Amino acid sequence: MYITIDETDRHPIYRQVADEIKALIARGELREGMALPPVRQVAADLGVNLNTIAAAYRELQRQGLLKVRHGSGALISSNRLAQQTDAELRKALRASLAHLALAGLPRSDILSIVEEEVKELFRPKR
């Protein structure tokens, strides 16, 4: 499992880790039933506090993607988030698009970024 942290990103590290794991699940690189590395190992690999990784795992568990059992680790329990309405999903997308627009990117650049990200997300598995 390959995860990177951007120290210049203003999002908390646990959120970055959770988002990276969600992307791996969405791309099919992590599938239902697969075990995640132990919290201590991920924390050591990334050089962060183990509570940070535990928080990321708890967030993913809350969203229905992981099943965490103390002492036996975490398993991917689903490749789908807990039920969300179309309106909730659009709201999250709208917020991300607004962030890009507020960063000063023109519409054409935003569309290019979205297209690149969709291609990356749905690229064939290696």
Wavefront OBJ file of the C-alpha trace (Angstrom):
o trace
v 0.000 0.000 0.000
v 1.553 3.265 -1.118
v 0.432 6.427 0.686
v 1.936 9.889 0.516
v 1.443 12.849 2.814
v 1.704 16.432 1.650
v 3.035 18.506 4.528
v 2.021 21.697 2.715
v -1.603 20.513 2.540
v -3.721 22.238 5.153
v -5.923 19.176 5.597
v -5.113 17.097 8.687
v -2.787 14.165 8.096
v -5.407 11.622 9.190
v -7.742 12.994 6.485
v -4.990 12.776 3.856
v -4.320 9.151 4.823
v -8.035 8.305 4.742
v -8.420 9.991 1.345
v -5.414 8.098 -0.064
v -6.848 4.781 1.136
v -10.255 5.683 -0.341
v -8.580 6.359 -3.685
v -6.835 2.953 -3.557
v -10.193 1.295 -2.840
v -11.927 3.238 -5.627
v -9.221 2.221 -8.136
v -9.535 -1.413 -7.089
v -5.992 -1.618 -5.738
v -7.465 -2.484 -2.340
v -10.368 -4.909 -2.545
v -12.961 -6.205 -0.146
v -11.443 -8.671 2.319
v -7.884 -7.379 1.964
v -6.036 -6.558 5.170
v -4.492 -3.157 5.721
v -1.075 -2.898 7.345
v -1.153 -2.469 11.119
v -1.537 1.074 12.436
v 1.956 0.977 13.974
v 3.550 -0.042 10.682
v 1.808 2.665 8.639
v 2.668 5.269 11.280
v 6.318 4.213 11.257
v 6.466 4.143 7.437
v 4.997 7.653 7.209
v 6.797 9.036 10.248
v 3.618 10.113 12.004
v 1.976 9.418 15.346
v 0.100 6.112 15.473
v -2.995 7.945 16.774
v -3.085 9.797 13.440
v -3.318 6.530 11.505
v -5.805 5.125 14.018
v -7.984 8.203 13.414
v -7.821 7.608 9.643
v -8.819 3.967 10.095
v -11.698 4.978 12.416
v -12.905 7.514 9.828
v -12.893 4.831 7.128
v -14.697 2.472 9.487
v -17.335 5.135 10.179
v -17.810 5.517 6.425
v -18.360 1.768 6.061
v -15.165 1.005 4.132
v -13.166 -0.751 6.870
v -13.830 -3.237 9.591
v -11.409 -2.698 12.474
v -10.838 -5.388 15.085
v -8.488 -4.536 17.911
v -5.611 -6.973 17.928
v -6.377 -8.450 14.517
v -6.097 -5.393 12.295
v -8.267 -3.753 9.682
v -9.927 -5.279 6.637
v -11.507 -3.630 3.643
v -15.183 -4.343 4.236
v -16.681 -2.596 1.228
v -15.805 -0.730 -1.935
v -18.702 1.669 -1.388
v -19.239 4.466 1.083
v -22.174 4.336 3.436
v -25.338 5.446 1.642
v -25.310 9.085 0.556
v -27.869 10.969 -1.455
v -27.162 12.431 -4.860
v -27.490 15.898 -3.312
v -24.834 15.103 -0.668
v -22.428 13.790 -3.296
v -22.976 16.823 -5.520
v -22.424 19.154 -2.561
v -18.978 17.631 -1.945
v -18.099 17.902 -5.642
v -19.370 21.495 -5.788
v -17.170 22.434 -2.819
v -14.093 20.978 -4.538
v -14.881 22.750 -7.804
v -15.429 26.028 -5.954
v -12.040 25.587 -4.288
v -10.396 25.274 -7.714
v -12.233 28.330 -9.011
v -11.288 30.366 -5.933
v -7.666 29.356 -6.511
v -7.936 31.356 -9.732
v -8.020 28.500 -12.220
v -9.921 29.157 -15.438
v -12.793 26.881 -16.389
v -10.736 25.107 -19.060
v -8.034 24.187 -16.514
v -10.638 22.950 -14.027
v -12.219 20.769 -16.702
v -8.783 19.402 -17.644
v -8.000 18.608 -14.010
v -11.332 16.849 -13.532
v -10.810 14.815 -16.718
v -7.273 13.800 -15.655
v -8.470 12.756 -12.213
v -11.362 10.723 -13.626
v -8.952 8.971 -16.023
v -6.578 8.228 -13.149
v -9.370 6.918 -10.957
v -10.728 4.609 -13.655
v -7.480 3.587 -15.311
v -7.097 -0.145 -15.940
v -5.634 -2.093 -13.020
v -1.966 -2.983 -13.269
l 1 2 3 4 5 6 7 8 9 10 11 12 13 14 15 16 17 18 19 20 21 22 23 24 25 26 27 28 29 30 31 32 33 34 35 36 37 38 39 40 41 42 43 44 45 46 47 48 49 50 51 52 53 54 55 56 57 58 59 60 61 62 63 64 65 66 67 68 69 70 71 72 73 74 75 76 77 78 79 80 81 82 83 84 85 86 87 88 89 90 91 92 93 94 95 96 97 98 99 100 101 102 103 104 105 106 107 108 109 110 111 112 113 114 115 116 117 118 119 120 121 122 123 124 125 126
